[in-house]
Amino acid sequence: MIKDYITKFKDNVNGTFEVLGGFFICLNIWDVWTSKTVAGVSWIAVAFFTLWGFWNLFYYPKLGQRMSFLGSAFVAIANVVWLVLLIYYGGVL
């Protein structure tokens, strides 16, 4: 009983961090979208964290961590949007 509560608490804390991370990524999206410029950020780093986000979509359900899964979905989607904007406005392609 206590072990289940602790596990759920850890999932809720991690899920909260994931959701907050998604909101911070949205601030980066907004900055690139409004300025139409890219400076000081590597698209390669964002690509890495995007892949990590998609890994979490596979990994968290296996652990039964619903909140972490939902938060990581937000992070993964936000990172994809940010990555596309970085590539487009950064002149990578």
C-alpha positions in Angstrom: 0.0 0.0 0.0 2.7 2.5 1.0 4.9 1.3 -1.9 2.1 2.0 -4.4 1.6 5.5 -2.9 5.3 6.2 -3.2 5.5 4.9 -6.8 2.5 7.1 -7.8 4.0 10.1 -6.0 7.3 9.7 -7.9 5.3 9.4 -11.2 3.4 12.5 -10.4 6.5 14.5 -9.6 8.3 13.3 -12.7 5.2 13.9 -14.8 5.0 17.5 -13.4 8.7 18.1 -14.4 7.9 16.7 -17.9 4.9 19.0 -18.3 6.9 22.0 -17.1 9.7 21.1 -19.5 7.1 21.1 -22.3 6.0 24.6 -21.4 9.6 25.9 -21.3 10.1 24.3 -24.8 7.0 26.3 -25.9 8.7 29.5 -24.8 11.6 28.6 -27.2 9.1 27.8 -29.9 7.5 31.2 -29.4 10.8 33.0 -29.5 11.9 31.3 -32.8 8.4 31.8 -34.3 8.2 35.5 -33.5 11.8 36.4 -34.3 12.1 34.1 -37.3 15.8 33.7 -36.4 17.9 31.1 -34.6 20.9 32.0 -32.5 22.8 30.1 -29.8 21.0 26.8 -30.2 22.1 23.6 -32.0 19.4 21.7 -33.8 21.4 18.6 -33.1 20.9 18.9 -29.4 17.2 19.5 -29.9 17.1 16.4 -32.2 18.7 14.3 -29.4 16.2 15.4 -26.8 13.4 14.8 -29.3 14.5 11.2 -29.7 14.8 10.8 -26.0 11.2 12.1 -25.7 10.0 9.5 -28.1 11.9 6.8 -26.2 10.0 7.9 -23.1 6.7 7.4 -24.9 7.8 3.7 -25.2 9.4 3.4 -21.8 7.0 5.0 -19.4 4.0 2.8 -20.2 6.1 -0.2 -19.5 6.7 1.1 -16.0 3.0 2.0 -15.5 3.8 5.7 -15.2 0.8 7.5 -16.7 1.6 11.0 -15.7 5.2 10.7 -16.9 3.9 9.4 -20.2 1.5 12.3 -20.7 4.2 14.8 -19.8 6.7 13.2 -22.1 4.1 13.2 -25.0 3.9 17.0 -24.5 7.7 17.3 -24.5 8.1 15.1 -27.6 5.5 17.0 -29.6 6.9 20.4 -28.5 10.4 19.3 -29.4 9.3 18.2 -32.9 7.8 21.7 -33.5 10.9 23.4 -32.1 13.2 21.2 -34.2 11.2 22.0 -37.4 11.4 25.7 -36.7 15.1 25.5 -35.9 15.8 23.7 -39.2 13.5 26.0 -41.2 14.7 29.3 -39.8 18.2 28.2 -39.1 18.8 27.4 -42.8 19.8 23.8 -42.2 17.9 22.6 -45.3 
